[in-house]
Amino acid sequence: MAVPKRRQSKSRSAIRRAQVMKLPVPNYVPCPRCGEPKLTHRMCAGCGYYKDRLVIEPKEEEQA
Ligand SMILES: [Zn+2]
């Protein structure tokens, strides 16, 4: 089995792991019904609608 010749320094590992912080932000778009930010191709968490169809009942405490 191939084995690393040298121990990798803490700095090297940190440099590699720092790349995880560069992950792109999910693509939010405003909901066409209520304007709340939602993910594309996903049901809106604010009004419970997806493609003009009610998927789940929205929570009662919305917009007091
Ligand atoms: Zn909505």
PDB file of the backbone (N, CA, C, O) and the ligand in Angstrom, with CONECT records:
HET     ZN  A 101       1
ATOM      1  N   MET A   1       0.838  -1.202   0.000  1.00  0.00           N
ATOM      2  CA  MET A   1       0.000   0.000   0.000  1.00  0.00           C
ATOM      3  C   MET A   1       0.871   1.250   0.000  1.00  0.00           C
ATOM      4  O   MET A   1       1.858   1.322   0.731  1.00  0.00           O
ATOM      5  N   ALA A   2       0.511   2.219  -0.807  1.00  0.00           N
ATOM      6  CA  ALA A   2       1.262   3.476  -0.868  1.00  0.00           C
ATOM      7  C   ALA A   2       1.047   4.272   0.412  1.00  0.00           C
ATOM      8  O   ALA A   2      -0.073   4.398   0.908  1.00  0.00           O
ATOM      9  N   VAL A   3       2.132   4.796   0.925  1.00  0.00           N
ATOM     10  CA  VAL A   3       2.089   5.529   2.194  1.00  0.00           C
ATOM     11  C   VAL A   3       2.813   6.861   2.005  1.00  0.00           C
ATOM     12  O   VAL A   3       3.840   6.893   1.328  1.00  0.00           O
ATOM     13  N   PRO A   4       2.313   7.969   2.582  1.00  0.00           N
ATOM     14  CA  PRO A   4       2.985   9.254   2.448  1.00  0.00           C
ATOM     15  C   PRO A   4       4.398   9.208   3.037  1.00  0.00           C
ATOM     16  O   PRO A   4       4.623   8.627   4.098  1.00  0.00           O
ATOM     17  N   LYS A   5       5.332   9.825   2.336  1.00  0.00           N
ATOM     18  CA  LYS A   5       6.721   9.816   2.791  1.00  0.00           C
ATOM     19  C   LYS A   5       6.914  10.727   3.998  1.00  0.00           C
ATOM     20  O   LYS A   5       7.656  10.406   4.926  1.00  0.00           O
ATOM     21  N   ARG A   6       6.224  11.882   3.968  1.00  0.00           N
ATOM     22  CA  ARG A   6       6.386  12.850   5.048  1.00  0.00           C
ATOM     23  C   ARG A   6       5.019  13.175   5.657  1.00  0.00           C
ATOM     24  O   ARG A   6       3.984  13.131   4.992  1.00  0.00           O
ATOM     25  N   ARG A   7       5.063  13.498   6.927  1.00  0.00           N
ATOM     26  CA  ARG A   7       3.864  13.943   7.613  1.00  0.00           C
ATOM     27  C   ARG A   7       3.463  15.299   7.046  1.00  0.00           C
ATOM     28  O   ARG A   7       4.311  16.171   6.857  1.00  0.00           O
ATOM     29  N   GLN A   8       2.187  15.476   6.778  1.00  0.00           N
ATOM     30  CA  GLN A   8       1.738  16.762   6.270  1.00  0.00           C
ATOM     31  C   GLN A   8       1.650  17.765   7.432  1.00  0.00           C
ATOM     32  O   GLN A   8       1.143  17.444   8.507  1.00  0.00           O
ATOM     33  N   SER A   9       2.156  18.992   7.190  1.00  0.00           N
ATOM     34  CA  SER A   9       2.172  19.998   8.254  1.00  0.00           C
ATOM     35  C   SER A   9       0.756  20.469   8.584  1.00  0.00           C
ATOM     36  O   SER A   9      -0.154  20.342   7.764  1.00  0.00           O
ATOM     37  N   LYS A  10       0.575  21.012   9.789  1.00  0.00           N
ATOM     38  CA  LYS A  10      -0.714  21.582  10.188  1.00  0.00           C
ATOM     39  C   LYS A  10      -1.142  22.665   9.215  1.00  0.00           C
ATOM     40  O   LYS A  10      -2.322  22.791   8.887  1.00  0.00           O
ATOM     41  N   SER A  11      -0.160  23.455   8.751  1.00  0.00           N
ATOM     42  CA  SER A  11      -0.450  24.546   7.813  1.00  0.00           C
ATOM     43  C   SER A  11      -1.047  23.996   6.521  1.00  0.00           C
ATOM     44  O   SER A  11      -2.048  24.510   6.021  1.00  0.00           O
ATOM     45  N   ARG A  12      -0.419  22.942   5.982  1.00  0.00           N
ATOM     46  CA  ARG A  12      -0.911  22.342   4.721  1.00  0.00           C
ATOM     47  C   ARG A  12      -2.356  21.871   4.871  1.00  0.00           C
ATOM     48  O   ARG A  12      -3.204  22.138   4.020  1.00  0.00           O
ATOM     49  N   SER A  13      -2.617  21.166   5.969  1.00  0.00           N
ATOM     50  CA  SER A  13      -3.975  20.666   6.202  1.00  0.00           C
ATOM     51  C   SER A  13      -4.957  21.824   6.313  1.00  0.00           C
ATOM     52  O   SER A  13      -6.069  21.759   5.788  1.00  0.00           O
ATOM     53  N   ALA A  14      -4.538  22.887   7.002  1.00  0.00           N
ATOM     54  CA  ALA A  14      -5.415  24.040   7.181  1.00  0.00           C
ATOM     55  C   ALA A  14      -5.683  24.716   5.850  1.00  0.00           C
ATOM     56  O   ALA A  14      -6.797  25.174   5.594  1.00  0.00           O
ATOM     57  N   ILE A  15      -4.666  24.781   5.000  1.00  0.00           N
ATOM     58  CA  ILE A  15      -4.847  25.408   3.684  1.00  0.00           C
ATOM     59  C   ILE A  15      -5.884  24.624   2.882  1.00  0.00           C
ATOM     60  O   ILE A  15      -6.758  25.211   2.244  1.00  0.00           O
ATOM     61  N   ARG A  16      -5.781  23.297   2.918  1.00  0.00           N
ATOM     62  CA  ARG A  16      -6.751  22.472   2.183  1.00  0.00           C
ATOM     63  C   ARG A  16      -8.146  22.665   2.755  1.00  0.00           C
ATOM     64  O   ARG A  16      -9.100  22.857   2.001  1.00  0.00           O
ATOM     65  N   ARG A  17      -8.280  22.617   4.087  1.00  0.00           N
ATOM     66  CA  ARG A  17      -9.608  22.704   4.698  1.00  0.00           C
ATOM     67  C   ARG A  17     -10.221  24.090   4.536  1.00  0.00           C
ATOM     68  O   ARG A  17     -11.441  24.244   4.591  1.00  0.00           O
ATOM     69  N   ALA A  18      -9.376  25.096   4.336  1.00  0.00           N
ATOM     70  CA  ALA A  18      -9.890  26.453   4.144  1.00  0.00           C
ATOM     71  C   ALA A  18     -10.718  26.548   2.876  1.00  0.00           C
ATOM     72  O   ALA A  18     -11.558  27.440   2.759  1.00  0.00           O
ATOM     73  N   GLN A  19     -10.501  25.648   1.921  1.00  0.00           N
ATOM     74  CA  GLN A  19     -11.252  25.682   0.671  1.00  0.00           C
ATOM     75  C   GLN A  19     -12.723  25.381   0.915  1.00  0.00           C
ATOM     76  O   GLN A  19     -13.569  25.801   0.125  1.00  0.00           O
ATOM     77  N   VAL A  20     -13.052  24.666   1.986  1.00  0.00           N
ATOM     78  CA  VAL A  20     -14.439  24.327   2.280  1.00  0.00           C
ATOM     79  C   VAL A  20     -15.248  25.605   2.505  1.00  0.00           C
ATOM     80  O   VAL A  20     -16.438  25.657   2.195  1.00  0.00           O
ATOM     81  N   MET A  21     -14.596  26.627   3.042  1.00  0.00           N
ATOM     82  CA  MET A  21     -15.290  27.877   3.323  1.00  0.00           C
ATOM     83  C   MET A  21     -15.682  28.616   2.051  1.00  0.00           C
ATOM     84  O   MET A  21     -16.460  29.568   2.111  1.00  0.00           O
ATOM     85  N   LYS A  22     -15.162  28.202   0.908  1.00  0.00           N
ATOM     86  CA  LYS A  22     -15.443  28.891  -0.350  1.00  0.00           C
ATOM     87  C   LYS A  22     -16.650  28.319  -1.072  1.00  0.00           C
ATOM     88  O   LYS A  22     -16.938  28.725  -2.197  1.00  0.00           O
ATOM     89  N   LEU A  23     -17.366  27.379  -0.448  1.00  0.00           N
ATOM     90  CA  LEU A  23     -18.515  26.773  -1.112  1.00  0.00           C
ATOM     91  C   LEU A  23     -19.514  27.848  -1.516  1.00  0.00           C
ATOM     92  O   LEU A  23     -19.763  28.775  -0.744  1.00  0.00           O
ATOM     93  N   PRO A  24     -20.091  27.745  -2.707  1.00  0.00           N
ATOM     94  CA  PRO A  24     -20.998  28.793  -3.161  1.00  0.00           C
ATOM     95  C   PRO A  24     -22.275  28.839  -2.323  1.00  0.00           C
ATOM     96  O   PRO A  24     -22.730  27.822  -1.800  1.00  0.00           O
ATOM     97  N   VAL A  25     -22.838  30.031  -2.209  1.00  0.00           N
ATOM     98  CA  VAL A  25     -24.077  30.229  -1.468  1.00  0.00           C
ATOM     99  C   VAL A  25     -25.214  29.641  -2.305  1.00  0.00           C
ATOM    100  O   VAL A  25     -25.219  29.821  -3.523  1.00  0.00           O
ATOM    101  N   PRO A  26     -26.187  28.936  -1.687  1.00  0.00           N
ATOM    102  CA  PRO A  26     -27.311  28.412  -2.465  1.00  0.00           C
ATOM    103  C   PRO A  26     -28.044  29.518  -3.217  1.00  0.00           C
ATOM    104  O   PRO A  26     -28.111  30.660  -2.764  1.00  0.00           O
ATOM    105  N   ASN A  27     -28.586  29.159  -4.363  1.00  0.00           N
ATOM    106  CA  ASN A  27     -29.198  30.147  -5.256  1.00  0.00           C
ATOM    107  C   ASN A  27     -30.619  30.460  -4.793  1.00  0.00           C
ATOM    108  O   ASN A  27     -31.555  29.716  -5.084  1.00  0.00           O
ATOM    109  N   TYR A  28     -30.767  31.570  -4.069  1.00  0.00           N
ATOM    110  CA  TYR A  28     -32.063  31.989  -3.579  1.00  0.00           C
ATOM    111  C   TYR A  28     -32.729  32.900  -4.587  1.00  0.00           C
ATOM    112  O   TYR A  28     -32.093  33.780  -5.167  1.00  0.00           O
ATOM    113  N   VAL A  29     -34.030  32.679  -4.791  1.00  0.00           N
ATOM    114  CA  VAL A  29     -34.825  33.581  -5.622  1.00  0.00           C
ATOM    115  C   VAL A  29     -36.066  33.965  -4.827  1.00  0.00           C
ATOM    116  O   VAL A  29     -36.540  33.170  -4.016  1.00  0.00           O
ATOM    117  N   PRO A  30     -36.606  35.170  -5.038  1.00  0.00           N
ATOM    118  CA  PRO A  30     -37.825  35.540  -4.317  1.00  0.00           C
ATOM    119  C   PRO A  30     -39.013  34.722  -4.815  1.00  0.00           C
ATOM    120  O   PRO A  30     -39.168  34.482  -6.012  1.00  0.00           O
ATOM    121  N   CYS A  31     -39.853  34.299  -3.856  1.00  0.00           N
ATOM    122  CA  CYS A  31     -41.045  33.520  -4.195  1.00  0.00           C
ATOM    123  C   CYS A  31     -42.013  34.396  -4.990  1.00  0.00           C
ATOM    124  O   CYS A  31     -42.266  35.531  -4.588  1.00  0.00           O
ATOM    125  N   PRO A  32     -42.563  33.906  -6.106  1.00  0.00           N
ATOM    126  CA  PRO A  32     -43.496  34.733  -6.880  1.00  0.00           C
ATOM    127  C   PRO A  32     -44.800  35.012  -6.150  1.00  0.00           C
ATOM    128  O   PRO A  32     -45.497  35.968  -6.489  1.00  0.00           O
ATOM    129  N   ARG A  33     -45.155  34.183  -5.132  1.00  0.00           N
ATOM    130  CA  ARG A  33     -46.402  34.379  -4.395  1.00  0.00           C
ATOM    131  C   ARG A  33     -46.231  35.352  -3.242  1.00  0.00           C
ATOM    132  O   ARG A  33     -46.988  36.315  -3.122  1.00  0.00           O
ATOM    133  N   CYS A  34     -45.238  35.105  -2.392  1.00  0.00           N
ATOM    134  CA  CYS A  34     -45.125  35.911  -1.178  1.00  0.00           C
ATOM    135  C   CYS A  34     -43.826  36.715  -1.137  1.00  0.00           C
ATOM    136  O   CYS A  34     -43.647  37.537  -0.239  1.00  0.00           O
ATOM    137  N   GLY A  35     -42.926  36.498  -2.077  1.00  0.00           N
ATOM    138  CA  GLY A  35     -41.704  37.288  -2.123  1.00  0.00           C
ATOM    139  C   GLY A  35     -40.617  36.837  -1.183  1.00  0.00           C
ATOM    140  O   GLY A  35     -39.528  37.412  -1.157  1.00  0.00           O
ATOM    141  N   GLU A  36     -40.906  35.810  -0.410  1.00  0.00           N
ATOM    142  CA  GLU A  36     -39.904  35.302   0.531  1.00  0.00           C
ATOM    143  C   GLU A  36     -38.780  34.582  -0.231  1.00  0.00           C
ATOM    144  O   GLU A  36     -39.060  33.892  -1.212  1.00  0.00           O
ATOM    145  N   PRO A  37     -37.518  34.728   0.196  1.00  0.00           N
ATOM    146  CA  PRO A  37     -36.449  34.031  -0.527  1.00  0.00           C
ATOM    147  C   PRO A  37     -36.583  32.523  -0.418  1.00  0.00           C
ATOM    148  O   PRO A  37     -36.775  31.988   0.674  1.00  0.00           O
ATOM    149  N   LYS A  38     -36.482  31.850  -1.530  1.00  0.00           N
ATOM    150  CA  LYS A  38     -36.593  30.389  -1.542  1.00  0.00           C
ATOM    151  C   LYS A  38     -35.571  29.841  -2.522  1.00  0.00           C
ATOM    152  O   LYS A  38     -35.010  30.573  -3.338  1.00  0.00           O
ATOM    153  N   LEU A  39     -35.336  28.514  -2.423  1.00  0.00           N
ATOM    154  CA  LEU A  39     -34.419  27.865  -3.356  1.00  0.00           C
ATOM    155  C   LEU A  39     -35.157  27.554  -4.651  1.00  0.00           C
ATOM    156  O   LEU A  39     -36.359  27.287  -4.639  1.00  0.00           O
ATOM    157  N   THR A  40     -34.433  27.590  -5.770  1.00  0.00           N
ATOM    158  CA  THR A  40     -35.060  27.261  -7.046  1.00  0.00           C
ATOM    159  C   THR A  40     -35.437  25.779  -7.072  1.00  0.00           C
ATOM    160  O   THR A  40     -34.733  24.944  -6.504  1.00  0.00           O
ATOM    161  N   HIS A  41     -36.539  25.462  -7.728  1.00  0.00           N
ATOM    162  CA  HIS A  41     -37.069  24.101  -7.861  1.00  0.00           C
ATOM    163  C   HIS A  41     -37.395  23.477  -6.510  1.00  0.00           C
ATOM    164  O   HIS A  41     -37.366  22.258  -6.342  1.00  0.00           O
ATOM    165  N   ARG A  42     -37.708  24.357  -5.545  1.00  0.00           N
ATOM    166  CA  ARG A  42     -38.108  23.864  -4.238  1.00  0.00           C
ATOM    167  C   ARG A  42     -39.367  24.598  -3.824  1.00  0.00           C
ATOM    168  O   ARG A  42     -39.622  25.724  -4.253  1.00  0.00           O
ATOM    169  N   MET A  43     -40.159  23.933  -2.971  1.00  0.00           N
ATOM    170  CA  MET A  43     -41.337  24.565  -2.419  1.00  0.00           C
ATOM    171  C   MET A  43     -40.942  25.770  -1.572  1.00  0.00           C
ATOM    172  O   MET A  43     -39.878  25.784  -0.953  1.00  0.00           O
ATOM    173  N   CYS A  44     -41.818  26.788  -1.551  1.00  0.00           N
ATOM    174  CA  CYS A  44     -41.545  27.974  -0.740  1.00  0.00           C
ATOM    175  C   CYS A  44     -41.895  27.660   0.708  1.00  0.00           C
ATOM    176  O   CYS A  44     -42.977  27.146   0.992  1.00  0.00           O
ATOM    177  N   ALA A  45     -40.973  27.971   1.633  1.00  0.00           N
ATOM    178  CA  ALA A  45     -41.217  27.712   3.050  1.00  0.00           C
ATOM    179  C   ALA A  45     -42.215  28.716   3.626  1.00  0.00           C
ATOM    180  O   ALA A  45     -42.862  28.440   4.636  1.00  0.00           O
ATOM    181  N   GLY A  46     -42.341  29.881   2.985  1.00  0.00           N
ATOM    182  CA  GLY A  46     -43.209  30.936   3.509  1.00  0.00           C
ATOM    183  C   GLY A  46     -44.676  30.625   3.281  1.00  0.00           C
ATOM    184  O   GLY A  46     -45.465  30.690   4.224  1.00  0.00           O
ATOM    185  N   CYS A  47     -45.073  30.283   2.034  1.00  0.00           N
ATOM    186  CA  CYS A  47     -46.485  30.097   1.721  1.00  0.00           C
ATOM    187  C   CYS A  47     -46.824  28.641   1.423  1.00  0.00           C
ATOM    188  O   CYS A  47     -48.000  28.311   1.277  1.00  0.00           O
ATOM    189  N   GLY A  48     -45.831  27.764   1.329  1.00  0.00           N
ATOM    190  CA  GLY A  48     -46.103  26.348   1.113  1.00  0.00           C
ATOM    191  C   GLY A  48     -46.491  26.014  -0.314  1.00  0.00           C
ATOM    192  O   GLY A  48     -46.996  24.922  -0.572  1.00  0.00           O
ATOM    193  N   TYR A  49     -46.264  26.936  -1.254  1.00  0.00           N
ATOM    194  CA  TYR A  49     -46.651  26.707  -2.634  1.00  0.00           C
ATOM    195  C   TYR A  49     -45.458  26.311  -3.497  1.00  0.00           C
ATOM    196  O   TYR A  49     -44.325  26.724  -3.250  1.00  0.00           O
ATOM    197  N   TYR A  50     -45.736  25.513  -4.497  1.00  0.00           N
ATOM    198  CA  TYR A  50     -44.754  25.248  -5.548  1.00  0.00           C
ATOM    199  C   TYR A  50     -45.497  25.122  -6.866  1.00  0.00           C
ATOM    200  O   TYR A  50     -46.394  24.289  -6.995  1.00  0.00           O
ATOM    201  N   LYS A  51     -45.135  25.936  -7.840  1.00  0.00           N
ATOM    202  CA  LYS A  51     -45.765  25.955  -9.182  1.00  0.00           C
ATOM    203  C   LYS A  51     -47.280  26.150  -9.069  1.00  0.00           C
ATOM    204  O   LYS A  51     -48.051  25.357  -9.611  1.00  0.00           O
ATOM    205  N   ASP A  52     -47.713  27.219  -8.355  1.00  0.00           N
ATOM    206  CA  ASP A  52     -49.118  27.599  -8.237  1.00  0.00           C
ATOM    207  C   ASP A  52     -49.978  26.510  -7.590  1.00  0.00           C
ATOM    208  O   ASP A  52     -51.195  26.487  -7.773  1.00  0.00           O
ATOM    209  N   ARG A  53     -49.351  25.617  -6.841  1.00  0.00           N
ATOM    210  CA  ARG A  53     -50.092  24.537  -6.217  1.00  0.00           C
ATOM    211  C   ARG A  53     -49.710  24.474  -4.742  1.00  0.00           C
ATOM    212  O   ARG A  53     -48.534  24.571  -4.392  1.00  0.00           O
ATOM    213  N   LEU A  54     -50.742  24.306  -3.855  1.00  0.00           N
ATOM    214  CA  LEU A  54     -50.467  24.242  -2.423  1.00  0.00           C
ATOM    215  C   LEU A  54     -49.873  22.879  -2.089  1.00  0.00           C
ATOM    216  O   LEU A  54     -50.513  21.852  -2.315  1.00  0.00           O
ATOM    217  N   VAL A  55     -48.662  22.861  -1.557  1.00  0.00           N
ATOM    218  CA  VAL A  55     -48.005  21.604  -1.214  1.00  0.00           C
ATOM    219  C   VAL A  55     -48.224  21.295   0.265  1.00  0.00           C
ATOM    220  O   VAL A  55     -48.639  20.191   0.618  1.00  0.00           O
ATOM    221  N   ILE A  56     -47.944  22.276   1.131  1.00  0.00           N
ATOM    222  CA  ILE A  56     -48.212  22.113   2.560  1.00  0.00           C
ATOM    223  C   ILE A  56     -48.929  23.365   3.051  1.00  0.00           C
ATOM    224  O   ILE A  56     -48.789  24.436   2.461  1.00  0.00           O
ATOM    225  N   GLU A  57     -49.693  23.231   4.126  1.00  0.00           N
ATOM    226  CA  GLU A  57     -50.372  24.379   4.718  1.00  0.00           C
ATOM    227  C   GLU A  57     -49.337  25.276   5.384  1.00  0.00           C
ATOM    228  O   GLU A  57     -48.527  24.793   6.176  1.00  0.00           O
ATOM    229  N   PRO A  58     -49.347  26.585   5.077  1.00  0.00           N
ATOM    230  CA  PRO A  58     -48.393  27.478   5.736  1.00  0.00           C
ATOM    231  C   PRO A  58     -48.693  27.599   7.215  1.00  0.00           C
ATOM    232  O   PRO A  58     -49.821  27.384   7.660  1.00  0.00           O
ATOM    233  N   LYS A  59     -47.654  27.950   7.973  1.00  0.00           N
ATOM    234  CA  LYS A  59     -47.814  28.082   9.423  1.00  0.00           C
ATOM    235  C   LYS A  59     -48.758  29.224   9.759  1.00  0.00           C
ATOM    236  O   LYS A  59     -48.839  30.214   9.032  1.00  0.00           O
ATOM    237  N   GLU A  60     -49.479  29.071  10.884  1.00  0.00           N
ATOM    238  CA  GLU A  60     -50.520  30.032  11.242  1.00  0.00           C
ATOM    239  C   GLU A  60     -49.952  31.399  11.599  1.00  0.00           C
ATOM    240  O   GLU A  60     -50.573  32.422  11.310  1.00  0.00           O
ATOM    241  N   GLU A  61     -48.770  31.428  12.229  1.00  0.00           N
ATOM    242  CA  GLU A  61     -48.243  32.699  12.739  1.00  0.00           C
ATOM    243  C   GLU A  61     -47.548  33.531  11.667  1.00  0.00           C
ATOM    244  O   GLU A  61     -46.723  34.384  11.996  1.00  0.00           O
ATOM    245  N   GLU A  62     -47.861  33.304  10.389  1.00  0.00           N
ATOM    246  CA  GLU A  62     -47.257  34.109   9.319  1.00  0.00           C
ATOM    247  C   GLU A  62     -47.904  35.491   9.272  1.00  0.00           C
ATOM    248  O   GLU A  62     -49.123  35.624   9.376  1.00  0.00           O
ATOM    249  N   GLN A  63     -47.072  36.511   9.113  1.00  0.00           N
ATOM    250  CA  GLN A  63     -47.506  37.905   8.950  1.00  0.00           C
ATOM    251  C   GLN A  63     -48.558  38.305   9.990  1.00  0.00           C
ATOM    252  O   GLN A  63     -49.736  38.444   9.661  1.00  0.00           O
ATOM    253  N   ALA A  64     -48.143  38.486  11.212  1.00  0.00           N
ATOM    254  CA  ALA A  64     -49.058  38.847  12.290  1.00  0.00           C
ATOM    255  C   ALA A  64     -49.631  40.245  12.085  1.00  0.00           C
ATOM    256  O   ALA A  64     -50.424  40.714  12.902  1.00  0.00           O
TER     257      ALA A  64
HETATM  258 ZN    ZN A 101     -44.006  31.886  -1.016  1.00  0.00          ZN2+
END
